[in-house]
C-alpha cells in the first residue's frame, strides 16, 4: 500500500524537477512545462492529504479547482507566447527585453 510519505516524496521530486527546468531553460515553452510540473506537485499533495484525511473530500475539490485553473493559465500563457513570437521571432525570454513600441 502506498503511504502518505510516498506521495510527499513523489511530489517533492516533481516540484524539484519543475524548479530545475524553470531555472535552467531559456525557452518560454519549457519554462511553462516546469511551472506545470510544480502545479502538478501541489495538486498531488492536495489529493494525497485529502485521501488520508477521511473526513471530507476537501482535498479532491481543491485539486479539481487547481486543475481547471492550471488549464486556464496554460491557455493564456500559450497565447502570450504566440503573440511574443509573432512580434520578436523568438521565444527566448532573455531576448525579449522591450515589451512596448
DSSP file (Angstrom, degrees, kcal/mol; ACC not computed):
  #  RESIDUE AA STRUCTURE BP1 BP2  ACC     N-H-->O    O-->H-N    N-H-->O    O-->H-N    TCO  KAPPA ALPHA  PHI   PSI    X-CA   Y-CA   Z-CA
    1    1 A X              0   0    0      0, 0.0     2,-0.4     0, 0.0     0, 0.0   0.000 360.0 360.0 360.0 141.1    0.0    0.0    0.0
    2    2 A X        -     0   0    0      3,-0.0     2,-0.1     4,-0.0     0, 0.0  -0.656 360.0-150.2 -82.0 129.7    1.2    3.5   -0.8
    3    3 A X     >  -     0   0    0     -2,-0.4     4,-1.5     1,-0.1     3,-0.2  -0.427  27.9-105.0 -94.8 171.9    1.7    5.6    2.2
    4    4 A X  H  > S+     0   0    0      1,-0.2     4,-2.1     2,-0.2     5,-0.2   0.855 120.0  59.3 -63.7 -35.3    1.4    9.4    2.6
    5    5 A X  H  > S+     0   0    0      1,-0.2     4,-2.6     2,-0.2    -1,-0.2   0.868 101.2  54.8 -62.7 -36.1    5.2    9.7    2.7
    6    6 A X  H  > S+     0   0    0     -3,-0.2     4,-2.3     2,-0.2    -1,-0.2   0.920 108.6  48.0 -62.9 -43.3    5.4    8.1   -0.7
    7    7 A X  H  X S+     0   0    0     -4,-1.5     4,-2.4     1,-0.2    -2,-0.2   0.905 112.0  49.6 -63.2 -40.6    3.1   10.7   -2.1
    8    8 A X  H  X S+     0   0    0     -4,-2.1     4,-2.6     2,-0.2    -2,-0.2   0.905 109.9  50.4 -66.4 -41.1    5.1   13.5   -0.5
    9    9 A X  H  X S+     0   0    0     -4,-2.6     4,-2.3     2,-0.2    -2,-0.2   0.926 112.2  46.9 -63.1 -44.3    8.4   12.2   -1.8
   10   10 A X  H  X S+     0   0    0     -4,-2.3     4,-2.5     1,-0.2    -2,-0.2   0.900 112.5  50.7 -63.3 -40.1    7.0   12.0   -5.4
   11   11 A X  H  X S+     0   0    0     -4,-2.4     4,-2.5     2,-0.2    -2,-0.2   0.905 109.6  49.5 -64.9 -41.8    5.5   15.5   -5.0
   12   12 A X  H  X S+     0   0    0     -4,-2.6     4,-2.6     2,-0.2    -2,-0.2   0.909 110.9  50.5 -63.6 -41.6    8.9   16.9   -3.8
   13   13 A X  H  X S+     0   0    0     -4,-2.3     4,-2.4     2,-0.2    -2,-0.2   0.927 111.3  47.9 -62.0 -45.0   10.6   15.2   -6.8
   14   14 A X  H  X S+     0   0    0     -4,-2.5     4,-2.5     1,-0.2    -2,-0.2   0.923 112.6  49.2 -60.4 -44.2    8.1   16.7   -9.2
   15   15 A X  H  X S+     0   0    0     -4,-2.5     4,-2.5     1,-0.2    -2,-0.2   0.918 111.9  48.1 -63.0 -43.4    8.5   20.1   -7.7
   16   16 A X  H  X S+     0   0    0     -4,-2.6     4,-2.4     2,-0.2    -1,-0.2   0.884 111.2  50.2 -66.7 -38.0   12.3   20.0   -7.8
   17   17 A X  H  X S+     0   0    0     -4,-2.4     4,-2.2     2,-0.2    -1,-0.2   0.924 112.0  48.4 -64.3 -43.4   12.3   18.9  -11.4
   18   18 A X  H  X S+     0   0    0     -4,-2.5     4,-2.2     1,-0.2    -2,-0.2   0.899 111.7  49.1 -62.5 -41.2   10.0   21.7  -12.3
   19   19 A X  H  X S+     0   0    0     -4,-2.5     4,-2.3     2,-0.2    -1,-0.2   0.900 110.2  51.0 -65.3 -40.9   12.1   24.2  -10.4
   20   20 A X  H  X S+     0   0    0     -4,-2.4     4,-2.3     1,-0.2     5,-0.2   0.899 109.7  50.6 -62.8 -40.6   15.2   23.0  -12.2
   21   21 A X  H  X S+     0   0    0     -4,-2.2     4,-1.9     1,-0.2    -2,-0.2   0.919 110.9  48.9 -63.7 -43.2   13.5   23.3  -15.6
   22   22 A X  H  < S+     0   0    0     -4,-2.2    -2,-0.2     1,-0.2    -1,-0.2   0.914 115.6  43.3 -63.1 -42.7   12.5   26.9  -14.8
   23   23 A X  H  < S+     0   0    0     -4,-2.3    -1,-0.2     1,-0.2    -2,-0.2   0.851 121.5  37.4 -72.6 -35.1   16.0   27.9  -13.6
   24   24 A X  H  < S+     0   0    0     -4,-2.3     2,-0.2    -5,-0.2    -2,-0.2   0.694  96.9  84.5 -97.0 -19.4   17.9   26.2  -16.4
   25   25 A X     <  -     0   0    0     -4,-1.9    -4,-0.0    -5,-0.2     0, 0.0  -0.573  47.9-166.4 -93.3 149.3   15.9   26.6  -19.6
   26   26 A X        +     0   0    0     -2,-0.2    67,-0.5    66,-0.1     2,-0.5   0.265  64.3  94.6-110.0   7.6   15.9   29.5  -21.9
   27   27 A X  B  >  -A   92   0A   0     65,-0.2     4,-2.0     1,-0.1    65,-0.2  -0.877  68.5-143.4-105.9 131.8   12.8   28.5  -23.9
   28   28 A X  H  > S+     0   0    0     63,-2.0     4,-1.9    -2,-0.5    -1,-0.1   0.839 101.1  52.4 -64.5 -33.9    9.4   30.0  -22.7
   29   29 A X  H  > S+     0   0    0      2,-0.2     4,-1.9     1,-0.2    -1,-0.2   0.892 109.0  49.6 -70.2 -38.6    7.5   26.8  -23.5
   30   30 A X  H  > S+     0   0    0      2,-0.2     4,-2.0     1,-0.2    -2,-0.2   0.863 109.3  52.3 -67.8 -34.7   10.0   24.7  -21.4
   31   31 A X  H  X S+     0   0    0     -4,-2.0     4,-2.1     2,-0.2    -2,-0.2   0.901 108.0  51.9 -64.1 -40.3    9.6   27.2  -18.6
   32   32 A X  H  X S+     0   0    0     -4,-1.9     4,-2.1     1,-0.2    -2,-0.2   0.879 107.3  52.3 -63.3 -38.5    5.8   26.8  -18.9
   33   33 A X  H  X S+     0   0    0     -4,-1.9     4,-2.2     2,-0.2    -1,-0.2   0.897 107.8  52.3 -63.7 -40.3    6.3   23.0  -18.6
   34   34 A X  H  X S+     0   0    0     -4,-2.0     4,-1.9     1,-0.2    -2,-0.2   0.899 108.5  50.1 -62.0 -40.7    8.3   23.5  -15.5
   35   35 A X  H  X S+     0   0    0     -4,-2.1     4,-2.3     1,-0.2    -1,-0.2   0.899 109.1  52.0 -64.2 -40.3    5.5   25.6  -14.0
   36   36 A X  H  X S+     0   0    0     -4,-2.1     4,-2.5     1,-0.2    -2,-0.2   0.885 107.3  52.4 -64.0 -38.4    3.0   22.9  -14.8
   37   37 A X  H  X S+     0   0    0     -4,-2.2     4,-1.8     2,-0.2    -1,-0.2   0.905 109.5  49.5 -63.2 -39.8    5.2   20.3  -13.1
   38   38 A X  H  X S+     0   0    0     -4,-1.9     4,-1.7     2,-0.2    -2,-0.2   0.896 111.1  49.0 -66.3 -39.3    5.3   22.4  -10.0
   39   39 A X  H  X S+     0   0    0     -4,-2.3     4,-2.4     1,-0.2    -2,-0.2   0.889 108.8  53.4 -65.5 -38.5    1.5   22.8  -10.1
   40   40 A X  H  X S+     0   0    0     -4,-2.5     4,-2.5     1,-0.2    -2,-0.2   0.858 105.6  54.3 -65.1 -34.1    1.1   19.1  -10.5
   41   41 A X  H  X S+     0   0    0     -4,-1.8     4,-1.8     2,-0.2    -1,-0.2   0.918 109.7  46.8 -64.0 -42.4    3.2   18.5   -7.4
   42   42 A X  H  X S+     0   0    0     -4,-1.7     4,-2.1     2,-0.2    -2,-0.2   0.904 112.1  50.4 -65.4 -40.6    0.9   20.8   -5.4
   43   43 A X  H  X S+     0   0    0     -4,-2.4     4,-2.5     1,-0.2     5,-0.2   0.897 107.5  53.9 -64.2 -40.4   -2.2   19.0   -6.8
   44   44 A X  H  X S+     0   0    0     -4,-2.5     4,-2.6     1,-0.2    -1,-0.2   0.894 108.1  50.4 -61.5 -39.3   -0.7   15.7   -5.9
   45   45 A X  H  X S+     0   0    0     -4,-1.8     4,-2.7     2,-0.2     5,-0.3   0.913 109.0  51.6 -63.6 -42.4   -0.2   16.9   -2.3
   46   46 A X  H  X S+     0   0    0     -4,-2.1     4,-2.0     1,-0.2    -2,-0.2   0.929 113.6  43.6 -60.1 -44.9   -3.9   18.1   -2.2
   47   47 A X  H  X S+     0   0    0     -4,-2.5     4,-2.2     2,-0.2    -2,-0.2   0.903 113.6  50.8 -68.7 -40.6   -5.1   14.7   -3.3
   48   48 A X  H  X S+     0   0    0     -4,-2.6     4,-1.9     2,-0.2    -2,-0.2   0.937 114.0  43.0 -64.0 -46.8   -2.8   12.8   -1.0
   49   49 A X  H  X S+     0   0    0     -4,-2.7     4,-0.6     1,-0.2    -1,-0.2   0.850 113.7  53.0 -69.5 -32.0   -3.8   14.7    2.1
   50   50 A X  H  X S+     0   0    0     -4,-2.0     4,-0.9    -5,-0.3     3,-0.3   0.855 108.3  51.0 -67.7 -33.7   -7.4   14.6    1.0
   51   51 A X  H  < S+     0   0    0     -4,-2.2    -2,-0.2     1,-0.2    -1,-0.2   0.891 114.2  42.2 -69.5 -39.6   -7.2   10.8    0.7
   52   52 A X  H  < S+     0   0    0     -4,-1.9    -1,-0.2     1,-0.2    -2,-0.2   0.465 101.4  71.0 -89.3  -0.4   -5.7   10.3    4.1
   53   53 A X  H  <  -     0   0    0     -4,-0.6    -1,-0.2    -3,-0.3    -2,-0.2   0.899  68.4-175.5 -77.9 -43.3   -8.0   12.8    5.8
   54   54 A X     <  +     0   0    0     -4,-0.9     3,-0.1     2,-0.2    -1,-0.1   0.362  61.2  87.4  64.3  -4.1  -11.1   10.6    5.5
   55   55 A X  S    S-     0   0    0      1,-0.3     2,-0.3    -5,-0.1    -1,-0.1   0.864  99.2  -8.3 -91.1 -39.5  -13.3   13.3    7.0
   56   56 A X        -     0   0    0     -6,-0.2     3,-0.3     0, 0.0    -1,-0.3  -0.904  61.2-113.1-149.1 172.8  -14.2   15.2    3.9
   57   57 A X  S  > S+     0   0    0     -2,-0.3     4,-2.0     1,-0.2     5,-0.2  -0.089  71.7 123.3-101.4  32.1  -13.4   15.5    0.2
   58   58 A X  H  >  +     0   0    0      1,-0.2     4,-2.5     2,-0.2     5,-0.2   0.875  69.9  52.8 -63.6 -40.0  -11.9   18.9    0.5
   59   59 A X  H  > S+     0   0    0     -3,-0.3     4,-2.1     1,-0.2    -1,-0.2   0.902 110.6  47.0 -63.9 -41.7   -8.5   17.9   -1.0
   60   60 A X  H  > S+     0   0    0      2,-0.2     4,-2.1     1,-0.2    -1,-0.2   0.871 111.8  50.7 -68.4 -36.5  -10.1   16.5   -4.1
   61   61 A X  H  X S+     0   0    0     -4,-2.0     4,-2.1     2,-0.2    -2,-0.2   0.929 112.3  46.1 -67.0 -44.8  -12.3   19.5   -4.5
   62   62 A X  H  X S+     0   0    0     -4,-2.5     4,-2.3     1,-0.2    -2,-0.2   0.878 111.2  53.6 -63.9 -36.8   -9.4   21.9   -4.2
   63   63 A X  H  X S+     0   0    0     -4,-2.1     4,-2.3     2,-0.2    -1,-0.2   0.897 106.7  51.7 -64.6 -40.1   -7.4   19.7   -6.6
   64   64 A X  H  X S+     0   0    0     -4,-2.1     4,-2.1     2,-0.2    -2,-0.2   0.923 111.1  47.1 -62.8 -44.0  -10.2   19.9   -9.2
   65   65 A X  H  X S+     0   0    0     -4,-2.1     4,-2.5     1,-0.2    -1,-0.2   0.888 111.3  52.2 -63.5 -38.2  -10.2   23.7   -9.0
   66   66 A X  H  X S+     0   0    0     -4,-2.3     4,-2.5     2,-0.2    -2,-0.2   0.877 108.1  51.0 -66.5 -37.0   -6.4   23.8   -9.3
   67   67 A X  H  X S+     0   0    0     -4,-2.3     4,-2.1     2,-0.2    -2,-0.2   0.917 111.7  47.0 -65.5 -43.1   -6.6   21.6  -12.4
   68   68 A X  H  X S+     0   0    0     -4,-2.1     4,-2.1     2,-0.2    -2,-0.2   0.916 113.5  48.8 -64.3 -42.6   -9.1   23.9  -14.0
   69   69 A X  H  X S+     0   0    0     -4,-2.5     4,-2.5     1,-0.2    -2,-0.2   0.896 110.1  51.5 -63.9 -40.2   -7.0   26.9  -13.0
   70   70 A X  H  X S+     0   0    0     -4,-2.5     4,-2.1     1,-0.2    -1,-0.2   0.893 109.4  50.3 -64.6 -39.7   -3.9   25.3  -14.4
   71   71 A X  H  X S+     0   0    0     -4,-2.1     4,-1.9     2,-0.2    -1,-0.2   0.910 112.0  47.6 -64.8 -41.3   -5.6   24.6  -17.7
   72   72 A X  H  X S+     0   0    0     -4,-2.1     4,-2.1     1,-0.2    -2,-0.2   0.918 112.4  47.8 -67.4 -42.7   -6.8   28.2  -18.0
   73   73 A X  H  X S+     0   0    0     -4,-2.5     4,-2.7     1,-0.2    -1,-0.2   0.857 109.7  53.9 -68.0 -32.9   -3.4   29.7  -17.2
   74   74 A X  H  X S+     0   0    0     -4,-2.1     4,-2.5    -5,-0.2    -1,-0.2   0.912 108.0  49.9 -65.4 -41.5   -1.7   27.4  -19.7
   75   75 A X  H  X S+     0   0    0     -4,-1.9     4,-1.8     2,-0.2    -2,-0.2   0.919 113.5  45.4 -62.8 -43.1   -4.1   28.6  -22.4
   76   76 A X  H  X S+     0   0    0     -4,-2.1     4,-2.2     2,-0.2    -2,-0.2   0.916 112.9  50.6 -66.2 -42.6   -3.4   32.2  -21.6
   77   77 A X  H  X S+     0   0    0     -4,-2.7     4,-2.6     1,-0.2    -2,-0.2   0.897 109.5  50.2 -64.4 -40.1    0.4   31.7  -21.4
   78   78 A X  H  X S+     0   0    0     -4,-2.5     4,-2.3     2,-0.2    -1,-0.2   0.883 109.5  51.7 -65.6 -37.2    0.5   29.9  -24.8
   79   79 A X  H  X S+     0   0    0     -4,-1.8     4,-2.0    -5,-0.2    -2,-0.2   0.907 111.1  47.8 -64.5 -40.7   -1.5   32.8  -26.3
   80   80 A X  H  X S+     0   0    0     -4,-2.2     4,-2.5     2,-0.2    -2,-0.2   0.919 111.1  50.9 -64.5 -43.3    1.0   35.3  -24.9
   81   81 A X  H  X S+     0   0    0     -4,-2.6     4,-2.4     1,-0.2    -2,-0.2   0.900 109.5  50.7 -62.4 -40.8    4.0   33.2  -26.1
   82   82 A X  H  X S+     0   0    0     -4,-2.3     4,-2.1     2,-0.2    -1,-0.2   0.904 111.4  47.7 -63.9 -40.8    2.5   33.0  -29.6
   83   83 A X  H  X S+     0   0    0     -4,-2.0     4,-1.7     2,-0.2    -2,-0.2   0.886 111.5  50.2 -68.1 -37.7    2.0   36.8  -29.7
   84   84 A X  H  X S+     0   0    0     -4,-2.5     4,-3.0     2,-0.2     5,-0.4   0.901 110.1  51.2 -65.0 -40.0    5.5   37.4  -28.4
   85   85 A X  H  X S+     0   0    0     -4,-2.4     4,-2.2     1,-0.2    -2,-0.2   0.903 108.0  51.9 -64.5 -40.2    6.9   35.1  -31.1
   86   86 A X  H  < S+     0   0    0     -4,-2.1    -1,-0.2     1,-0.2    -2,-0.2   0.884 117.7  38.9 -61.7 -37.2    4.9   36.9  -33.9
   87   87 A X  H  < S+     0   0    0     -4,-1.7    -2,-0.2    -5,-0.1    -1,-0.2   0.913 132.5  20.3 -81.0 -44.0    6.4   40.2  -32.7
   88   88 A X  H  < S-     0   0    0     -4,-3.0    -3,-0.2     2,-0.3    -2,-0.2   0.513  89.6-130.3-108.4  -7.6   10.0   39.3  -31.8
   89   89 A X  S  < S+     0   0    0     -4,-2.2     2,-0.3    -5,-0.4    -4,-0.2   0.793  79.6  83.5  58.8  31.2   10.5   36.0  -33.8
   90   90 A X        -     0   0    0     -6,-0.4    -2,-0.3     1,-0.0    -1,-0.2  -0.983  59.4-158.7-154.2 153.5   11.9   34.3  -30.7
   91   91 A X        +     0   0    0     -2,-0.3   -63,-2.0    -3,-0.1     2,-0.7   0.170  59.4 117.5-116.9  15.7   10.5   32.6  -27.6
   92   92 A X  B >>  -A   27   0A   0    -65,-0.2     3,-1.1     1,-0.2     4,-0.8  -0.743  58.3-150.0 -80.7 117.3   13.7   33.1  -25.5
   93   93 A X  T 34 S+     0   0    0     -2,-0.7     3,-0.3   -67,-0.5    -1,-0.2   0.779  93.5  60.1 -62.8 -25.1   12.6   35.2  -22.6
   94   94 A X  T 34 S+     0   0    0    -68,-0.3    -1,-0.3     1,-0.2    -2,-0.0   0.794 102.3  52.5 -72.3 -26.7   16.1   36.8  -22.4
   95   95 A X  T <4 S+     0   0    0     -3,-1.1     2,-1.2     1,-0.1    -1,-0.2   0.665  92.3  77.8 -82.9 -16.9   15.9   38.2  -25.9
   96   96 A X     <  +     0   0    0     -4,-0.8    -1,-0.1    -3,-0.3     3,-0.1  -0.767  51.9 145.4 -94.6  94.2   12.5   39.9  -25.3
   97   97 A X        +     0   0    0     -2,-1.2     2,-0.4     1,-0.2    -1,-0.2   0.475  57.7  52.6-111.2  -4.9   13.7   43.0  -23.4
   98   98 A X        +     0   0    0     -3,-0.2    -1,-0.2     1,-0.1    -3,-0.0  -0.940  51.3 176.1-137.0 113.7   11.2   45.6  -24.6
   99   99 A X        +     0   0    0     -2,-0.4     2,-0.3    -3,-0.1    -1,-0.1   0.518  64.3  62.2 -97.4  -6.6    7.5   45.0  -24.4
  100  100 A X              0   0    0      1,-0.0     0, 0.0     0, 0.0     0, 0.0  -0.827 360.0 360.0-117.4 161.7    6.2   48.3  -25.7
  101  101 A X              0   0    0     -2,-0.3    -1,-0.0     0, 0.0    -2,-0.0   0.474 360.0 360.0 -69.8 360.0    6.7   50.0  -29.0
